[in-house]
Amino acid sequence: MAEKTHIIRELERRLKDEYNKADESDDDKLLIGFLKFNEALKKKADLKAMLTECGMTIYRLFPFKEIGIGLWNPADCAYRYEFLVGHSPAAQEAHKNIKLSLEDMMDGKDVCYLQISKYTQFNFTEGLKDDPMAKDEALFNRPSLLASKRQTTDIMLEGDYFDTYMFNQKDEMIGWFEVCNTKDNKMPSMKTMKWLEAYAALLAHMVEGAVGTTKGSW
């Protein structure tokens, strides 16, 4: 190998310094977090460990106080919450008892929602009165705030939540992230939601590798 010149050594030092300082901006922190998450997933031996790694990474890096991850459960042919963090004990228990069909997950004709992209849906707290699943106030950390009125467009209210979907190679919905209640009570940026879509896509690939390519084969 040719000997490195002074300018090449200086360039090498500069690039390494810049790379190591790259976590100073929010975007760089998120990118570094994503790369670490990708490496961590490779070392997880089972699906539960993957979900925990993903959920806790999102909890650390993103502004949400409550995070759930759900998957298609072959045992009872329904979608179930498999990981929860930030919920009260009562809310955790209530979520674990929920069984959802594909229609429950994807057919929101009777619920107030906004389909932001193929992968992300925003559900308004104003639509909870029409959502059969949301009748149980135990699902919420602060049920007394469910009647709060939306005064501005930049506030995230109790009962607001985003679903970000995971799809397999056959374009079947095999799971989802549910995120609620930001730490500053502000609506998250759409850049944040795009990052969550990236996490969902990566986890979907790992989930599919762990459980099979179609829901029917699980």
Residue pairs with C-beta under 8 A, 6 or more apart in sequence:
4 12
22 28
22 31
22 32
23 29
23 32
29 61
30 61
30 195
33 57
33 60
33 61
34 195
34 198
34 199
34 202
36 57
37 53
37 54
37 57
37 199
37 202
38 202
40 53
40 57
41 50
41 53
41 54
41 202
41 203
41 206
44 50
44 53
46 210
47 71
47 207
47 210
47 211
48 82
48 83
50 203
50 206
50 207
50 210
51 69
51 71
51 82
51 83
51 203
52 83
54 69
54 83
54 199
54 203
55 67
55 68
55 69
55 83
55 84
55 85
56 85
57 199
58 64
58 67
58 177
58 179
58 196
58 199
59 67
59 85
59 86
62 179
62 188
62 192
62 195
62 196
63 182
63 183
63 184
63 186
63 188
63 192
64 86
64 179
64 180
64 181
64 182
64 183
64 188
65 86
65 180
65 181
65 182
65 183
66 84
66 85
66 86
66 87
66 91
66 141
66 179
66 180
66 181
67 83
67 84
67 85
67 86
67 177
67 178
67 179
67 180
68 81
68 83
68 84
68 85
68 87
68 95
68 177
68 178
68 179
69 81
69 82
69 83
69 84
69 175
69 176
69 177
69 178
69 203
70 79
70 80
70 81
70 82
70 100
70 175
70 176
70 178
71 79
71 80
71 82
71 174
71 175
71 207
72 78
72 79
72 173
72 174
72 175
72 215
72 218
73 79
73 80
73 82
73 99
74 211
74 215
74 218
76 99
78 99
78 100
78 101
79 99
79 100
79 101
79 102
79 104
79 105
79 175
79 176
80 96
80 98
80 99
80 100
81 95
81 96
81 98
81 178
84 91
84 92
84 95
84 96
86 141
86 181
87 95
87 141
88 141
90 138
91 138
91 139
91 140
91 141
93 138
94 136
94 138
94 139
95 139
98 133
100 133
102 173
104 133
105 163
105 173
105 176
106 173
108 121
108 123
110 130
110 131
111 123
111 127
111 130
111 131
112 123
112 124
112 126
112 127
112 130
113 121
113 122
113 123
113 124
113 127
114 121
114 122
114 124
115 121
116 122
116 190
116 193
117 197
118 165
119 164
119 165
119 167
119 197
119 200
119 201
120 162
120 163
120 164
120 165
120 193
120 196
120 197
121 162
121 163
121 165
122 160
122 161
122 162
123 131
123 160
123 161
123 162
123 163
124 159
124 160
125 146
125 148
125 150
125 157
125 158
125 159
125 160
126 150
128 134
128 146
128 159
133 139
134 159
137 143
137 146
140 146
140 158
140 159
141 158
141 181
142 158
143 158
145 157
145 158
145 159
146 158
146 159
148 157
148 158
150 157
153 187
154 186
154 187
155 185
155 186
155 187
156 180
156 181
156 182
156 185
156 186
156 187
156 188
158 181
160 180
160 181
161 178
161 179
161 180
162 177
162 178
162 179
162 180
162 188
162 193
162 196
163 176
163 177
163 178
164 176
164 177
164 179
164 193
164 196
164 197
164 199
164 200
165 173
165 175
165 176
165 200
166 173
166 174
166 175
166 176
166 177
166 200
166 201
166 203
166 204
166 207
167 173
167 174
167 204
168 174
168 204
168 207
168 208
168 213
168 214
169 208
169 213
170 213
170 214
172 214
172 215
174 204
174 207
174 208
174 215
175 200
175 203
175 204
175 207
176 200
177 196
177 199
177 200
179 188
179 196
182 188
211 218
212 218
